[in-house]
Amino acid sequence: MLRVIGVGDNVCDKYRHLGLMFPGGQALNVTVYCRMKGCDAAYLGVFGTDAVAEHVMRTLTRLQVDFSHSRQVEGENGYAVIDLVDGDRVFVTSNRGGVLREHPIQLNEGDLEYLAGFDLIHTSNNSYIDSQLPVMASLGRFISYDFSGTWRDRERTQGICQWVDCGFLSCSGLTQEEVQEQLSEIVRLGCGIAVATMGSDGAMVWDGESFYQARAKPVEVIDTLGAGDSFAAGFLMAYLTEIVQKKLLKGSGAYREKMEQVLAAASELSAKTCGRPGAFGFETQLA
């Protein structure tokens, strides 16, 4: 069984038009999607002391996601305010991580010993964790990082890539050539493999030798929130179990066949996410 841990951000996404809030956050979402697919999954982050924090922690407990190494700090938990426009999620405002921004994670020896027990460590650009990437990389575990749209910050991106095995980029609106250029740059800077999600145009992967592409699966879109995170979770689960753990060689027939299957699994999970409100459900009344 794959062991996965998300390190970094958690929020509640507040849907004003519904009067509901849904647990989420890039690092937490990937953890939960992996748990829902049967992985042994955990989360390490920072919670506040308000109703938002209580709902996220209650949800993780229901899902049997271990968060025992997380911190809790007096104050406001991370949240984002969301509107929907024709099924597409639009971020209105946020508190930029709440207490996480004010009290970013500083990993101690106990945390590192704990993290060493996982196959995959996933984190993100919203996790205020960049300074901790070198020590996480020293554990020798597979590290994935969601750049979202911050890959455009060249200086920051260059400092991150050398510590990351797999980088995810949001590239909606770019041409095929522009996406290929950005993926190539991420790998050149040190990432082992780079993945771009492109909204309705699907996704593209560059592994340093070949490009692979996946079409977006047709789906009746209810809410696109979490589509990128679920694609990342689906990709990582399949890539680690079908390619990394089996030590398939790049460019081999088996590798190329499995990569197509990896992308299909990621697209399938992303499509399912678009068919429901919130990142993964578990809504409650807006706080």
Solvent accessible surface area in square Angstrom, and as a share of the most:
residue,aa,sasa,rsa
1,M,176,0.78
2,L,12,0.06
3,R,81,0.30
4,V,0,0.00
5,I,0,0.00
6,G,0,0.00
7,V,0,0.00
8,G,0,0.00
9,D,7,0.03
10,N,6,0.03
11,V,23,0.13
12,C,0,0.00
13,D,5,0.03
14,K,29,0.12
15,Y,0,0.00
16,R,132,0.48
17,H,98,0.44
18,L,83,0.41
19,G,26,0.25
20,L,38,0.19
21,M,3,0.01
22,F,1,0.00
23,P,0,0.00
24,G,0,0.00
25,G,10,0.09
26,Q,23,0.10
27,A,0,0.00
28,L,1,0.00
29,N,6,0.03
30,V,0,0.00
31,T,0,0.00
32,V,0,0.00
33,Y,2,0.01
34,C,0,0.00
35,R,63,0.23
36,M,81,0.36
37,K,122,0.52
38,G,40,0.38
39,C,9,0.06
40,D,52,0.27
41,A,3,0.02
42,A,3,0.02
43,Y,0,0.00
44,L,0,0.00
45,G,0,0.00
46,V,4,0.02
47,F,2,0.01
48,G,0,0.00
49,T,61,0.35
50,D,43,0.22
51,A,57,0.44
52,V,5,0.03
53,A,0,0.00
54,E,82,0.37
55,H,9,0.04
56,V,0,0.00
57,M,27,0.12
58,R,124,0.45
59,T,1,0.01
60,L,1,0.00
61,T,89,0.52
62,R,162,0.59
63,L,25,0.12
64,Q,138,0.61
65,V,4,0.02
66,D,61,0.32
67,F,46,0.19
68,S,86,0.55
69,H,55,0.25
70,S,24,0.16
71,R,65,0.24
72,Q,93,0.41
73,V,33,0.19
74,E,145,0.65
75,G,29,0.28
76,E,91,0.41
77,N,0,0.00
78,G,1,0.01
79,Y,45,0.17
80,A,8,0.07
81,V,17,0.10
82,I,0,0.00
83,D,39,0.20
84,L,50,0.25
85,V,87,0.50
86,D,148,0.77
87,G,13,0.13
88,D,72,0.37
89,R,90,0.33
90,V,66,0.38
91,F,107,0.44
92,V,67,0.38
93,T,74,0.43
94,S,54,0.35
95,N,20,0.10
96,R,156,0.57
97,G,13,0.13
98,G,5,0.05
99,V,2,0.01
100,L,4,0.02
101,R,89,0.32
102,E,104,0.46
103,H,89,0.40
104,P,52,0.33
105,I,2,0.01
106,Q,108,0.48
107,L,22,0.11
108,N,82,0.42
109,E,151,0.68
110,G,37,0.36
111,D,3,0.02
112,L,33,0.17
113,E,140,0.63
114,Y,43,0.16
115,L,0,0.00
116,A,28,0.22
117,G,40,0.38
118,F,3,0.01
119,D,52,0.27
120,L,0,0.00
121,I,0,0.00
122,H,0,0.00
123,T,0,0.00
124,S,0,0.00
125,N,19,0.10
126,N,76,0.39
127,S,0,0.00
128,Y,79,0.30
129,I,0,0.00
130,D,41,0.21
131,S,87,0.56
132,Q,21,0.09
133,L,1,0.00
134,P,52,0.32
135,V,52,0.30
136,M,0,0.00
137,A,31,0.24
138,S,87,0.56
139,L,38,0.19
140,G,63,0.60
141,R,91,0.33
142,F,31,0.13
143,I,1,0.01
144,S,0,0.00
145,Y,0,0.00
146,D,13,0.07
147,F,1,0.00
148,S,32,0.21
149,G,27,0.26
150,T,41,0.24
151,W,10,0.03
152,R,131,0.48
153,D,73,0.38
154,R,106,0.39
155,E,154,0.69
156,R,76,0.28
157,T,1,0.00
158,Q,107,0.48
159,G,39,0.37
160,I,5,0.02
161,C,0,0.00
162,Q,106,0.47
163,W,85,0.30
164,V,4,0.03
165,D,54,0.28
166,C,0,0.00
167,G,0,0.00
168,F,8,0.03
169,L,2,0.01
170,S,47,0.30
171,C,0,0.00
172,S,74,0.48
173,G,78,0.75
174,L,44,0.22
175,T,73,0.42
176,Q,71,0.31
177,E,124,0.56
178,E,71,0.32
179,V,0,0.00
180,Q,64,0.28
181,E,108,0.49
182,Q,21,0.09
183,L,0,0.00
184,S,40,0.26
185,E,42,0.19
186,I,1,0.01
187,V,28,0.16
188,R,166,0.61
189,L,27,0.14
190,G,41,0.40
191,C,3,0.02
192,G,38,0.37
193,I,2,0.01
194,A,0,0.00
195,V,0,0.00
196,A,0,0.00
197,T,27,0.16
198,M,8,0.03
199,G,49,0.48
200,S,107,0.69
201,D,88,0.45
202,G,9,0.08
203,A,1,0.01
204,M,1,0.00
205,V,0,0.00
206,W,43,0.15
207,D,1,0.01
208,G,35,0.34
209,E,107,0.48
210,S,25,0.16
211,F,69,0.29
212,Y,7,0.03
213,Q,84,0.37
214,A,13,0.10
215,R,214,0.78
216,A,46,0.36
217,K,85,0.36
218,P,135,0.85
219,V,63,0.36
220,E,150,0.67
221,V,67,0.38
222,I,83,0.42
223,D,0,0.00
224,T,32,0.19
225,L,10,0.05
226,G,9,0.08
227,A,21,0.16
228,G,36,0.34
229,D,15,0.08
230,S,0,0.00
231,F,11,0.04
232,A,1,0.01
233,A,0,0.00
234,G,5,0.04
235,F,0,0.00
236,L,0,0.00
237,M,22,0.10
238,A,16,0.12
239,Y,17,0.06
240,L,4,0.02
241,T,47,0.27
242,E,50,0.22
243,I,5,0.02
244,V,56,0.32
245,Q,96,0.43
246,K,110,0.47
247,K,171,0.72
248,L,45,0.22
249,L,138,0.69
250,K,90,0.38
251,G,43,0.41
252,S,40,0.26
253,G,59,0.57
254,A,53,0.41
255,Y,2,0.01
256,R,106,0.39
257,E,104,0.47
258,K,47,0.20
259,M,0,0.00
260,E,92,0.41
261,Q,82,0.37
262,V,0,0.00
263,L,3,0.01
264,A,60,0.47
265,A,45,0.35
266,A,0,0.00
267,S,10,0.06
268,E,68,0.31
269,L,20,0.10
270,S,17,0.11
271,A,13,0.10
272,K,116,0.49
273,T,0,0.00
274,C,14,0.08
275,G,31,0.30
276,R,79,0.29
277,P,54,0.34
278,G,0,0.00
279,A,0,0.00
280,F,5,0.02
281,G,15,0.14
282,F,51,0.21
283,E,84,0.38
284,T,38,0.22
285,Q,134,0.60
286,L,67,0.33
287,A,69,0.53
